[in-house]
Amino acid sequence: MEDFLDTEISNVDGQVITFFGVFDGYYGSGAAVYVKMDLFDHLMKHLESDGNTMPAIAEACRQTNQNWLKAEHDQSQVVMSGSG
């Protein structure tokens, strides 16, 4: 199985925020592991700066995807694995 999960509890403007994520790997575990380690950090940064949930989720996903593709490109590897 190439599935990973993560939970995180944080505080944003005095509100307790709980994140739950299930990361399903495709063609290997690389992307799922990367998303598990990267996504919530970006989401927290956007929530702390804006507080608007839907745009924060969209931007965190976009930024995590961009970072994953750059990390794979910098390693001169063809990006084969993904996560959904």
Chimera marker file (.cmm) of the C-alpha trace (Angstrom):
<marker_set name="trace">
<marker id="1" x="0.000" y="0.000" z="0.000" r="1" g="1" b="0" radius="0.5"/>
<marker id="2" x="1.182" y="3.474" z="-0.787" r="1" g="1" b="0" radius="0.5"/>
<marker id="3" x="-1.314" y="5.273" z="1.426" r="1" g="1" b="0" radius="0.5"/>
<marker id="4" x="-0.310" y="7.583" z="4.238" r="1" g="1" b="0" radius="0.5"/>
<marker id="5" x="-2.293" y="9.544" z="6.773" r="1" g="1" b="0" radius="0.5"/>
<marker id="6" x="-1.556" y="12.470" z="9.002" r="1" g="1" b="0" radius="0.5"/>
<marker id="7" x="-3.308" y="14.528" z="11.642" r="1" g="1" b="0" radius="0.5"/>
<marker id="8" x="-2.268" y="17.850" z="13.064" r="1" g="1" b="0" radius="0.5"/>
<marker id="9" x="-3.752" y="20.180" z="15.650" r="1" g="1" b="0" radius="0.5"/>
<marker id="10" x="-2.866" y="23.877" z="15.454" r="1" g="1" b="0" radius="0.5"/>
<marker id="11" x="-4.065" y="27.205" z="16.765" r="1" g="1" b="0" radius="0.5"/>
<marker id="12" x="-5.039" y="30.053" z="14.437" r="1" g="1" b="0" radius="0.5"/>
<marker id="13" x="-6.201" y="33.325" z="15.998" r="1" g="1" b="0" radius="0.5"/>
<marker id="14" x="-7.255" y="31.564" z="19.187" r="1" g="1" b="0" radius="0.5"/>
<marker id="15" x="-9.184" y="28.861" z="17.304" r="1" g="1" b="0" radius="0.5"/>
<marker id="16" x="-8.149" y="25.218" z="17.526" r="1" g="1" b="0" radius="0.5"/>
<marker id="17" x="-7.825" y="23.824" z="14.003" r="1" g="1" b="0" radius="0.5"/>
<marker id="18" x="-7.551" y="20.089" z="13.320" r="1" g="1" b="0" radius="0.5"/>
<marker id="19" x="-6.266" y="18.760" z="10.014" r="1" g="1" b="0" radius="0.5"/>
<marker id="20" x="-6.810" y="15.214" z="8.776" r="1" g="1" b="0" radius="0.5"/>
<marker id="21" x="-5.243" y="13.950" z="5.582" r="1" g="1" b="0" radius="0.5"/>
<marker id="22" x="-5.178" y="10.694" z="3.664" r="1" g="1" b="0" radius="0.5"/>
<marker id="23" x="-2.580" y="10.681" z="0.916" r="1" g="1" b="0" radius="0.5"/>
<marker id="24" x="-2.936" y="7.972" z="-1.710" r="1" g="1" b="0" radius="0.5"/>
<marker id="25" x="0.218" y="7.238" z="-3.670" r="1" g="1" b="0" radius="0.5"/>
<marker id="26" x="0.189" y="6.405" z="-7.380" r="1" g="1" b="0" radius="0.5"/>
<marker id="27" x="3.130" y="4.664" z="-9.067" r="1" g="1" b="0" radius="0.5"/>
<marker id="28" x="5.173" y="4.731" z="-5.865" r="1" g="1" b="0" radius="0.5"/>
<marker id="29" x="5.054" y="6.436" z="-2.532" r="1" g="1" b="0" radius="0.5"/>
<marker id="30" x="7.236" y="9.469" z="-3.324" r="1" g="1" b="0" radius="0.5"/>
<marker id="31" x="4.517" y="12.060" z="-3.923" r="1" g="1" b="0" radius="0.5"/>
<marker id="32" x="2.284" y="10.843" z="-1.099" r="1" g="1" b="0" radius="0.5"/>
<marker id="33" x="5.159" y="11.062" z="1.404" r="1" g="1" b="0" radius="0.5"/>
<marker id="34" x="6.077" y="14.533" z="0.119" r="1" g="1" b="0" radius="0.5"/>
<marker id="35" x="2.496" y="15.830" z="0.320" r="1" g="1" b="0" radius="0.5"/>
<marker id="36" x="2.125" y="14.410" z="3.832" r="1" g="1" b="0" radius="0.5"/>
<marker id="37" x="5.203" y="16.364" z="4.951" r="1" g="1" b="0" radius="0.5"/>
<marker id="38" x="4.505" y="19.611" z="3.043" r="1" g="1" b="0" radius="0.5"/>
<marker id="39" x="0.776" y="20.330" z="2.671" r="1" g="1" b="0" radius="0.5"/>
<marker id="40" x="-0.250" y="21.198" z="6.234" r="1" g="1" b="0" radius="0.5"/>
<marker id="41" x="2.661" y="23.642" z="6.620" r="1" g="1" b="0" radius="0.5"/>
<marker id="42" x="1.498" y="25.601" z="3.577" r="1" g="1" b="0" radius="0.5"/>
<marker id="43" x="-2.108" y="25.442" z="4.727" r="1" g="1" b="0" radius="0.5"/>
<marker id="44" x="-1.223" y="26.861" z="8.149" r="1" g="1" b="0" radius="0.5"/>
<marker id="45" x="0.766" y="29.720" z="6.631" r="1" g="1" b="0" radius="0.5"/>
<marker id="46" x="-2.143" y="30.708" z="4.375" r="1" g="1" b="0" radius="0.5"/>
<marker id="47" x="-4.731" y="30.415" z="7.149" r="1" g="1" b="0" radius="0.5"/>
<marker id="48" x="-2.598" y="32.535" z="9.476" r="1" g="1" b="0" radius="0.5"/>
<marker id="49" x="-2.163" y="35.261" z="6.869" r="1" g="1" b="0" radius="0.5"/>
<marker id="50" x="-5.674" y="35.265" z="5.367" r="1" g="1" b="0" radius="0.5"/>
<marker id="51" x="-8.035" y="33.159" z="7.486" r="1" g="1" b="0" radius="0.5"/>
<marker id="52" x="-10.195" y="32.290" z="4.478" r="1" g="1" b="0" radius="0.5"/>
<marker id="53" x="-10.392" y="28.483" z="4.362" r="1" g="1" b="0" radius="0.5"/>
<marker id="54" x="-11.213" y="27.657" z="0.735" r="1" g="1" b="0" radius="0.5"/>
<marker id="55" x="-8.582" y="29.901" z="-0.891" r="1" g="1" b="0" radius="0.5"/>
<marker id="56" x="-6.041" y="28.710" z="1.695" r="1" g="1" b="0" radius="0.5"/>
<marker id="57" x="-6.694" y="25.068" z="0.789" r="1" g="1" b="0" radius="0.5"/>
<marker id="58" x="-6.459" y="25.778" z="-2.931" r="1" g="1" b="0" radius="0.5"/>
<marker id="59" x="-3.242" y="27.768" z="-2.563" r="1" g="1" b="0" radius="0.5"/>
<marker id="60" x="-1.661" y="25.188" z="-0.223" r="1" g="1" b="0" radius="0.5"/>
<marker id="61" x="-2.408" y="22.418" z="-2.746" r="1" g="1" b="0" radius="0.5"/>
<marker id="62" x="-1.058" y="24.504" z="-5.631" r="1" g="1" b="0" radius="0.5"/>
<marker id="63" x="2.117" y="25.392" z="-3.748" r="1" g="1" b="0" radius="0.5"/>
<marker id="64" x="2.720" y="21.810" z="-2.568" r="1" g="1" b="0" radius="0.5"/>
<marker id="65" x="2.285" y="20.532" z="-6.129" r="1" g="1" b="0" radius="0.5"/>
<marker id="66" x="4.655" y="23.172" z="-7.474" r="1" g="1" b="0" radius="0.5"/>
<marker id="67" x="7.275" y="22.306" z="-4.819" r="1" g="1" b="0" radius="0.5"/>
<marker id="68" x="6.952" y="18.556" z="-5.536" r="1" g="1" b="0" radius="0.5"/>
<marker id="69" x="7.468" y="19.057" z="-9.251" r="1" g="1" b="0" radius="0.5"/>
<marker id="70" x="10.459" y="21.328" z="-8.628" r="1" g="1" b="0" radius="0.5"/>
<marker id="71" x="12.019" y="18.872" z="-6.165" r="1" g="1" b="0" radius="0.5"/>
<marker id="72" x="11.681" y="16.041" z="-8.674" r="1" g="1" b="0" radius="0.5"/>
<marker id="73" x="12.993" y="18.203" z="-11.534" r="1" g="1" b="0" radius="0.5"/>
<marker id="74" x="15.997" y="19.318" z="-9.429" r="1" g="1" b="0" radius="0.5"/>
<marker id="75" x="16.858" y="15.642" z="-8.909" r="1" g="1" b="0" radius="0.5"/>
<marker id="76" x="16.769" y="15.131" z="-12.690" r="1" g="1" b="0" radius="0.5"/>
<marker id="77" x="14.057" y="12.506" z="-12.338" r="1" g="1" b="0" radius="0.5"/>
<marker id="78" x="10.986" y="11.956" z="-14.422" r="1" g="1" b="0" radius="0.5"/>
<marker id="79" x="7.938" y="12.577" z="-12.246" r="1" g="1" b="0" radius="0.5"/>
<marker id="80" x="6.087" y="9.297" z="-12.282" r="1" g="1" b="0" radius="0.5"/>
<marker id="81" x="4.468" y="9.123" z="-8.863" r="1" g="1" b="0" radius="0.5"/>
<marker id="82" x="1.503" y="11.178" z="-7.791" r="1" g="1" b="0" radius="0.5"/>
<marker id="83" x="-0.925" y="11.515" z="-4.919" r="1" g="1" b="0" radius="0.5"/>
<marker id="84" x="-4.642" y="12.046" z="-4.788" r="1" g="1" b="0" radius="0.5"/>
<link id1="1" id2="2" r="1" g="1" b="0" radius="0.2"/>
<link id1="2" id2="3" r="1" g="1" b="0" radius="0.2"/>
<link id1="3" id2="4" r="1" g="1" b="0" radius="0.2"/>
<link id1="4" id2="5" r="1" g="1" b="0" radius="0.2"/>
<link id1="5" id2="6" r="1" g="1" b="0" radius="0.2"/>
<link id1="6" id2="7" r="1" g="1" b="0" radius="0.2"/>
<link id1="7" id2="8" r="1" g="1" b="0" radius="0.2"/>
<link id1="8" id2="9" r="1" g="1" b="0" radius="0.2"/>
<link id1="9" id2="10" r="1" g="1" b="0" radius="0.2"/>
<link id1="10" id2="11" r="1" g="1" b="0" radius="0.2"/>
<link id1="11" id2="12" r="1" g="1" b="0" radius="0.2"/>
<link id1="12" id2="13" r="1" g="1" b="0" radius="0.2"/>
<link id1="13" id2="14" r="1" g="1" b="0" radius="0.2"/>
<link id1="14" id2="15" r="1" g="1" b="0" radius="0.2"/>
<link id1="15" id2="16" r="1" g="1" b="0" radius="0.2"/>
<link id1="16" id2="17" r="1" g="1" b="0" radius="0.2"/>
<link id1="17" id2="18" r="1" g="1" b="0" radius="0.2"/>
<link id1="18" id2="19" r="1" g="1" b="0" radius="0.2"/>
<link id1="19" id2="20" r="1" g="1" b="0" radius="0.2"/>
<link id1="20" id2="21" r="1" g="1" b="0" radius="0.2"/>
<link id1="21" id2="22" r="1" g="1" b="0" radius="0.2"/>
<link id1="22" id2="23" r="1" g="1" b="0" radius="0.2"/>
<link id1="23" id2="24" r="1" g="1" b="0" radius="0.2"/>
<link id1="24" id2="25" r="1" g="1" b="0" radius="0.2"/>
<link id1="25" id2="26" r="1" g="1" b="0" radius="0.2"/>
<link id1="26" id2="27" r="1" g="1" b="0" radius="0.2"/>
<link id1="27" id2="28" r="1" g="1" b="0" radius="0.2"/>
<link id1="28" id2="29" r="1" g="1" b="0" radius="0.2"/>
<link id1="29" id2="30" r="1" g="1" b="0" radius="0.2"/>
<link id1="30" id2="31" r="1" g="1" b="0" radius="0.2"/>
<link id1="31" id2="32" r="1" g="1" b="0" radius="0.2"/>
<link id1="32" id2="33" r="1" g="1" b="0" radius="0.2"/>
<link id1="33" id2="34" r="1" g="1" b="0" radius="0.2"/>
<link id1="34" id2="35" r="1" g="1" b="0" radius="0.2"/>
<link id1="35" id2="36" r="1" g="1" b="0" radius="0.2"/>
<link id1="36" id2="37" r="1" g="1" b="0" radius="0.2"/>
<link id1="37" id2="38" r="1" g="1" b="0" radius="0.2"/>
<link id1="38" id2="39" r="1" g="1" b="0" radius="0.2"/>
<link id1="39" id2="40" r="1" g="1" b="0" radius="0.2"/>
<link id1="40" id2="41" r="1" g="1" b="0" radius="0.2"/>
<link id1="41" id2="42" r="1" g="1" b="0" radius="0.2"/>
<link id1="42" id2="43" r="1" g="1" b="0" radius="0.2"/>
<link id1="43" id2="44" r="1" g="1" b="0" radius="0.2"/>
<link id1="44" id2="45" r="1" g="1" b="0" radius="0.2"/>
<link id1="45" id2="46" r="1" g="1" b="0" radius="0.2"/>
<link id1="46" id2="47" r="1" g="1" b="0" radius="0.2"/>
<link id1="47" id2="48" r="1" g="1" b="0" radius="0.2"/>
<link id1="48" id2="49" r="1" g="1" b="0" radius="0.2"/>
<link id1="49" id2="50" r="1" g="1" b="0" radius="0.2"/>
<link id1="50" id2="51" r="1" g="1" b="0" radius="0.2"/>
<link id1="51" id2="52" r="1" g="1" b="0" radius="0.2"/>
<link id1="52" id2="53" r="1" g="1" b="0" radius="0.2"/>
<link id1="53" id2="54" r="1" g="1" b="0" radius="0.2"/>
<link id1="54" id2="55" r="1" g="1" b="0" radius="0.2"/>
<link id1="55" id2="56" r="1" g="1" b="0" radius="0.2"/>
<link id1="56" id2="57" r="1" g="1" b="0" radius="0.2"/>
<link id1="57" id2="58" r="1" g="1" b="0" radius="0.2"/>
<link id1="58" id2="59" r="1" g="1" b="0" radius="0.2"/>
<link id1="59" id2="60" r="1" g="1" b="0" radius="0.2"/>
<link id1="60" id2="61" r="1" g="1" b="0" radius="0.2"/>
<link id1="61" id2="62" r="1" g="1" b="0" radius="0.2"/>
<link id1="62" id2="63" r="1" g="1" b="0" radius="0.2"/>
<link id1="63" id2="64" r="1" g="1" b="0" radius="0.2"/>
<link id1="64" id2="65" r="1" g="1" b="0" radius="0.2"/>
<link id1="65" id2="66" r="1" g="1" b="0" radius="0.2"/>
<link id1="66" id2="67" r="1" g="1" b="0" radius="0.2"/>
<link id1="67" id2="68" r="1" g="1" b="0" radius="0.2"/>
<link id1="68" id2="69" r="1" g="1" b="0" radius="0.2"/>
<link id1="69" id2="70" r="1" g="1" b="0" radius="0.2"/>
<link id1="70" id2="71" r="1" g="1" b="0" radius="0.2"/>
<link id1="71" id2="72" r="1" g="1" b="0" radius="0.2"/>
<link id1="72" id2="73" r="1" g="1" b="0" radius="0.2"/>
<link id1="73" id2="74" r="1" g="1" b="0" radius="0.2"/>
<link id1="74" id2="75" r="1" g="1" b="0" radius="0.2"/>
<link id1="75" id2="76" r="1" g="1" b="0" radius="0.2"/>
<link id1="76" id2="77" r="1" g="1" b="0" radius="0.2"/>
<link id1="77" id2="78" r="1" g="1" b="0" radius="0.2"/>
<link id1="78" id2="79" r="1" g="1" b="0" radius="0.2"/>
<link id1="79" id2="80" r="1" g="1" b="0" radius="0.2"/>
<link id1="80" id2="81" r="1" g="1" b="0" radius="0.2"/>
<link id1="81" id2="82" r="1" g="1" b="0" radius="0.2"/>
<link id1="82" id2="83" r="1" g="1" b="0" radius="0.2"/>
<link id1="83" id2="84" r="1" g="1" b="0" radius="0.2"/>
</marker_set>
